[in-house]
Amino acid sequence: MNRRGNRNASPDRRALLAGAGALAATTALAACGGSEAPVDDDGRVRLRFATDWRAQAEHGGFYQALASGAYEKRGLNVQIIQGGPNVNVPQLLASGAVELGMGSNSFIPMNLVAEGAPVKAVAAFFQKDPQVLIAHPDPALDSIADLVGRPILLADASVNAFWVWLKAKYGFSDDQVRKYTFNLAPFLADERAVQQGYLTSEPYTIEKEAGFTPKVFLLADEGYPSYATMVLAPTAFARDNAAALRSFIAASAEGWRDYIQGDGKAADALIRRANPDMTQHVLDQARAKLKANGVVDGGDAALYGLGAMTAERWQAFFEVTSEAGVYPPNLDWRQAFTTQYLPGRG
């Protein structure tokens, strides 16, 4: 089974905040001494970008920008560094191992704000967080609200992430929660069971391994306000490399446009080279679902361009999570993001 759901829940808070604490100290020092990115022998600004998991279609726009030369033509020398089960993006940023990193969901930059780490989301290339709930085919299930009272398999990290929103909106209760270990067997054994998943991953795996098409409920289509696939940048780095950061975001937007709307073969070739376990079938179905569901070019992106974020979305996310006790009500949620480096801003 594809293990991707593990990284799409909010990561273990203690591990993330440990990285945040180191990041706060490191970027405070950088703020005093400057943090200009290095330049290669050809005069291009070198940027290392850490993703949140191994190479996959959910990173396709970045690989497309690399394959097409979109970064290079803007004077950038970009290296994409794969994530994985033991990779903590804030820690990579803190250590200086990378200049930029990926945030899987809105909890990550908000958690960094709560810890006082000077780092912000500077672009969001997924307007919809692809988090889903998956159920067995049942004509009685028309909406997420119909899942109240059913056992729901959740990873530990998810209980403090999207589960907070589900309880607030639908009245779900903690006694529904069962531990999800990224194994399909418990879900398949109980026709009333529901499990977490990712739009582009677990539903496909269930179809192939179990031989039926599950019911899939995309939380974003029910109003879940989290962004996903965000670019994270330390504040001092963004300040000292504003032109390069704007170029990175613009090139990434071009890459995502081409990957979703055009021919993704060049990006897929780089993805499969970086991650030999990835198959073309998985890439094809994931890309098709991203396109069909407007994950990249829907929402705010349809109004303001790819990568767009709005204060209204961030405020909505903060209100529901702070009301549930995840964050203190006086937390300055505006510190989680900035739009000043997006195309047409600044």
PyMOL commands that set and color helices and strands:
alter all, ss='L'
color gray80, all
select helices_A, chain A and resi 5-8+13-33+57-68+72-74+89-95+107-115+144-147+156-159+162-170+174-176+185-189+202-210+219-222+235-240+242-261+265-274+280-292+299-304+311-323+333-336
alter helices_A, ss='H'
color red, helices_A
select strands_A, chain A and resi 45-50+76-81+100-103+119-126+131-135+152-154+177-179+194-198+215-218+228-234
alter strands_A, ss='S'
color yellow, strands_A
deselect
rebuild
show_as cartoon
